[in-house]
Amino acid sequence: MTKKKETQGRVGPIQARKSNRLLWALSLLVGLAAASPTMAAGALDRVKATDTVRVCIWPDYFGVSHRNPNTQQLEGVDIDLSAELGKDLKAKVHYVDSSFTTLVDDVIADRCDVAMFAVGMLAQRMQHLKFSRPYMQSDIYAISTKSNRTVRQWSDIDQPGVLVGVQGGTFMEPVMKAKLTRAEMVVIKPPLTRERELEAGRIDVFMTDFPYSRRLLSNADWAKLIAPPTPFSVLPYGYAVKPGDDAWLAVIDGFVARIKKDGRLRAAAARHGLLPIVVSE
């Protein structure tokens, strides 16, 4: 009788192995959570824990988040406003180079906490990212050269034989793909640039937005702006964050509400010539 009870109280080798595997798995999860705070907490908790907010920018965006090739200093409306975000959060700002092509992957993969480079609120992007309320908006504009005889006015753009350049990944790409019926669209990706392709004659015109056009015109005496005679495709801009973190989205949205109310948005936009496209409400 005693021998039977002792046998029933022992743990067999299979049960022991299962128990050990369970303990190992639990230990692994605890270790991973400790090593990566973002697994266990939202972006705001990580920002507080590290005193750093990581901001994705596109460093080639004139007037918005541009890295000056002469000084290597960042400048633009969203460089100014990201600095204000850092002050509000009492955190250092760490910039992460991104682009419109890699935007979604960069945010989803936690390479940054927020994307702040006048991100157009396209339906395709809103399927993958969460956005703050809009703070700016822009229509599409065309840039040609003053010497170009092919494209002199807006009606010259969508014509047979005309090569229309768009920056890959920008909102101009899907819009122009849908709008152009006779001209040919040319998608330009790094290391190529729209300006070089236009100056070299490999495209006749390229499409851009208000911020990029303003800054380009102030630095390129060869450039000619062609504005649409009526609104063509106005798109709001917001700040983008990873979905599933409502507390962090509320922080970013609250920041946008504050800079609208206290004048910081208008002041930053005025410094960079972007006041006409500010969304005040």
C-alpha positions as CSV (number, residue, x, y, z in Angstrom):
1,M,0.0,0.0,0.0
2,T,2.8,2.4,0.9
3,K,4.7,1.6,-2.2
4,K,1.6,2.4,-4.4
5,K,1.2,5.8,-2.7
6,E,4.9,6.6,-3.2
7,T,4.6,5.8,-6.9
8,Q,1.6,8.0,-7.3
9,G,3.4,10.9,-5.7
10,R,6.4,10.8,-8.1
11,V,6.7,13.0,-11.3
12,G,7.3,11.0,-14.4
13,P,10.1,11.9,-16.9
14,I,7.6,13.2,-19.5
15,Q,5.8,15.4,-17.0
16,A,9.2,16.7,-15.8
17,R,10.2,17.6,-19.3
18,K,6.9,19.4,-19.9
19,S,7.3,21.3,-16.7
20,N,10.9,22.3,-17.5
21,R,9.8,23.5,-21.0
22,L,7.0,25.6,-19.5
23,L,9.4,27.2,-17.0
24,W,11.9,27.9,-19.7
25,A,9.3,29.6,-21.9
26,L,8.1,31.7,-19.0
27,S,11.6,32.8,-18.2
28,L,12.2,33.7,-21.9
29,L,9.1,35.9,-22.0
30,V,10.1,37.7,-18.8
31,G,13.6,38.2,-20.2
32,L,12.4,39.6,-23.5
33,A,10.0,42.0,-21.8
34,A,12.8,43.3,-19.6
35,A,15.1,43.7,-22.5
36,S,12.6,45.5,-24.7
37,P,10.3,47.9,-22.8
38,T,8.2,48.5,-26.0
39,M,6.9,44.9,-25.8
40,A,5.4,45.5,-22.4
41,A,4.6,49.2,-22.6
42,G,3.4,51.8,-25.1
43,A,5.5,54.5,-26.8
44,L,4.8,57.1,-24.0
45,D,6.2,54.7,-21.4
46,R,9.3,54.1,-23.5
47,V,9.8,57.9,-24.0
48,K,9.5,58.5,-20.3
49,A,11.9,55.6,-19.5
50,T,14.6,56.8,-22.0
51,D,13.9,60.6,-21.9
52,T,14.1,60.3,-25.7
53,V,11.5,60.6,-28.5
54,R,12.4,59.1,-31.8
55,V,11.1,61.1,-34.8
56,C,11.1,59.8,-38.4
57,I,11.9,62.5,-41.0
58,W,12.6,62.6,-44.7
59,P,15.8,64.7,-44.9
60,D,15.2,65.7,-48.5
61,Y,12.0,67.6,-47.8
62,F,12.6,71.3,-48.4
63,G,10.9,73.5,-45.9
64,V,9.7,70.6,-43.8
65,S,12.6,68.3,-42.7
66,H,15.6,69.2,-44.9
67,R,19.2,68.4,-44.1
68,N,21.2,71.3,-45.4
69,P,24.0,69.8,-47.6
70,N,26.3,72.7,-46.7
71,T,25.9,72.6,-42.9
72,Q,24.4,69.1,-42.4
73,Q,22.0,70.8,-40.1
74,L,18.3,69.9,-40.2
75,E,15.8,72.7,-40.9
76,G,12.1,73.1,-41.7
77,V,8.7,73.4,-40.1
78,D,8.7,69.9,-38.7
79,I,12.2,70.2,-37.3
80,D,11.0,73.2,-35.3
81,L,7.8,71.5,-34.3
82,S,9.5,68.2,-33.3
83,A,11.8,70.2,-31.1
84,E,8.6,71.7,-29.5
85,L,7.3,68.1,-29.0
86,G,10.5,67.2,-27.2
87,K,10.1,70.2,-24.9
88,D,6.5,69.3,-24.1
89,L,7.6,65.7,-23.3
90,K,10.8,66.8,-21.5
91,A,12.7,64.5,-23.8
92,K,15.5,64.7,-26.2
93,V,14.6,64.3,-29.9
94,H,16.4,61.6,-31.9
95,Y,15.9,61.9,-35.6
96,V,15.6,58.8,-37.8
97,D,16.0,59.1,-41.5
98,S,13.0,57.8,-43.4
99,S,11.2,58.4,-46.6
100,F,7.7,58.2,-48.1
101,T,8.7,54.8,-49.6
102,T,9.8,53.3,-46.2
103,L,7.4,55.3,-43.9
104,V,4.9,52.5,-43.1
105,D,7.7,49.9,-42.5
106,D,9.7,52.3,-40.3
107,V,6.7,53.2,-38.1
108,I,5.3,49.7,-37.8
109,A,8.8,48.2,-37.0
110,D,9.2,50.7,-34.1
111,R,12.2,52.4,-35.7
112,C,10.6,55.7,-34.6
113,D,7.8,56.8,-32.3
114,V,6.2,59.3,-34.6
115,A,6.7,60.3,-38.2
116,M,6.9,64.1,-38.5
117,F,7.5,65.2,-42.1
118,A,4.2,66.5,-43.5
119,V,2.8,63.0,-44.2
120,G,-0.1,63.1,-46.6
121,M,-3.1,61.4,-45.1
122,L,-3.7,59.0,-48.0
123,A,-6.3,56.3,-47.7
124,Q,-3.6,53.7,-48.4
125,R,-1.5,55.0,-45.5
126,M,-4.4,55.2,-43.1
127,Q,-5.0,51.5,-43.6
128,H,-1.7,50.9,-41.9
129,L,-1.0,53.9,-39.7
130,K,-2.8,56.2,-37.3
131,F,-2.8,59.9,-37.8
132,S,-3.1,63.0,-35.7
133,R,-5.5,65.7,-36.7
134,P,-4.3,67.6,-39.8
135,Y,-2.0,70.6,-39.2
136,M,-1.3,71.5,-42.9
137,Q,-2.7,70.7,-46.3
138,S,-1.5,71.1,-49.9
139,D,-2.6,70.9,-53.4
140,I,-0.3,69.5,-56.2
141,Y,1.9,71.9,-58.1
142,A,4.1,71.5,-61.2
143,I,7.7,72.5,-61.6
144,S,9.2,73.0,-65.0
145,T,12.1,75.1,-66.3
146,K,11.9,78.6,-67.5
147,S,13.3,77.6,-70.8
148,N,11.0,74.6,-71.3
149,R,8.9,75.0,-74.4
150,T,6.9,71.8,-73.9
151,V,5.2,72.6,-70.6
152,R,4.4,76.3,-70.1
153,Q,1.0,76.1,-68.4
154,W,-1.1,73.5,-66.5
155,S,-3.0,72.4,-69.6
156,D,0.3,71.4,-71.3
157,I,1.0,68.7,-68.7
158,D,-1.4,65.9,-69.7
159,Q,-0.5,65.8,-73.4
160,P,0.9,63.0,-75.6
161,G,4.7,62.7,-75.4
162,V,5.0,64.7,-72.1
163,L,7.1,63.0,-69.4
164,V,5.7,63.8,-65.9
165,G,8.0,63.0,-63.0
166,V,6.8,62.1,-59.5
167,Q,8.8,61.2,-56.4
168,G,8.3,57.5,-55.6
169,G,6.2,56.9,-52.5
170,T,4.7,60.5,-52.3
171,F,1.0,61.1,-52.6
172,M,1.7,62.6,-56.1
173,E,2.3,59.1,-57.4
174,P,-1.2,57.5,-57.0
175,V,-2.9,60.8,-57.8
176,M,-1.1,61.4,-61.1
177,K,-1.4,57.8,-62.0
178,A,-5.2,58.2,-61.8
179,K,-5.3,61.7,-63.3
180,L,-3.0,61.4,-66.3
181,T,-4.7,60.0,-69.5
182,R,-2.3,61.1,-72.3
183,A,1.1,62.0,-70.7
184,E,3.5,59.4,-69.4
185,M,4.3,59.2,-65.7
186,V,7.9,58.7,-64.6
187,V,8.5,57.4,-61.0
188,I,11.8,58.8,-59.7
189,K,13.5,57.0,-56.8
190,P,16.8,57.7,-55.0
191,P,19.6,58.2,-55.8
192,L,17.9,60.0,-58.7
193,T,16.2,63.3,-58.0
194,R,13.4,65.1,-59.7
195,E,15.5,68.3,-60.1
196,R,18.4,66.5,-61.8
197,E,16.1,64.5,-64.1
198,L,14.3,67.8,-65.1
199,E,17.5,69.7,-65.7
200,A,18.9,66.8,-67.7
201,G,15.8,66.8,-70.0
202,R,14.8,63.3,-69.0
203,I,11.4,64.6,-67.9
204,D,9.5,67.7,-69.0
205,V,7.9,68.5,-65.6
206,F,7.6,67.1,-62.1
207,M,4.8,67.3,-59.6
208,T,5.3,68.4,-56.0
209,D,3.5,70.1,-53.1
210,F,3.5,73.6,-51.7
211,P,6.3,73.2,-49.2
212,Y,8.8,71.6,-51.7
213,S,7.9,74.1,-54.4
214,R,8.4,77.2,-52.2
215,R,11.8,76.2,-51.0
216,L,12.9,75.0,-54.5
217,L,11.9,78.4,-56.0
218,S,14.0,80.2,-53.5
219,N,17.1,78.2,-54.3
220,A,16.8,77.4,-58.0
221,D,16.7,80.3,-60.4
222,W,15.9,78.0,-63.3
223,A,12.7,76.6,-61.8
224,K,9.2,77.7,-62.9
225,L,6.1,77.0,-60.8
226,I,2.9,76.1,-62.5
227,A,-0.1,76.1,-60.3
228,P,-3.4,74.4,-61.1
229,P,-6.1,76.9,-62.2
230,T,-8.6,75.3,-59.8
231,P,-8.0,72.9,-56.8
232,F,-6.6,69.7,-58.2
233,S,-6.0,67.3,-55.4
234,V,-5.8,68.9,-51.9
235,L,-4.5,66.6,-49.2
236,P,-4.3,67.1,-45.5
237,Y,-1.0,66.4,-43.6
238,G,-0.7,64.9,-40.2
239,Y,1.7,63.1,-37.9
240,A,1.8,59.3,-38.1
241,V,2.1,56.7,-35.4
242,K,1.9,52.9,-35.0
243,P,-1.7,51.6,-34.6
244,G,-2.8,49.9,-31.4
245,D,-1.3,52.6,-29.1
246,D,-4.2,54.9,-28.4
247,A,-2.5,56.6,-25.4
248,W,0.4,57.7,-27.6
249,L,-1.9,58.8,-30.4
250,A,-3.7,61.0,-27.9
251,V,-0.4,62.5,-26.8
252,I,0.5,63.4,-30.4
253,D,-3.0,64.6,-31.2
254,G,-3.0,66.7,-28.1
255,F,0.3,68.3,-29.1
256,V,-1.1,69.3,-32.5
257,A,-4.2,70.8,-30.7
258,R,-1.9,72.8,-28.4
259,I,0.4,74.2,-31.1
260,K,-2.6,75.4,-33.1
261,K,-4.0,77.1,-30.0
262,D,-0.8,78.7,-28.6
263,G,0.5,79.9,-32.0
264,R,3.6,77.7,-32.3
265,L,2.3,76.1,-35.5
266,R,1.7,79.4,-37.2
267,A,5.0,80.8,-36.0
268,A,7.0,77.8,-37.3
269,A,5.1,77.8,-40.6
270,A,5.7,81.5,-41.1
271,R,9.5,81.1,-40.5
272,H,9.6,78.6,-43.4
273,G,7.1,80.3,-45.8
274,L,4.3,77.8,-45.2
275,L,1.7,79.9,-43.5
276,P,-0.7,79.7,-46.5
277,I,-1.2,75.9,-46.0
278,V,-1.7,75.8,-42.2
279,V,-4.8,74.1,-41.0
280,S,-5.9,76.3,-38.0
281,E,-9.1,74.4,-36.9
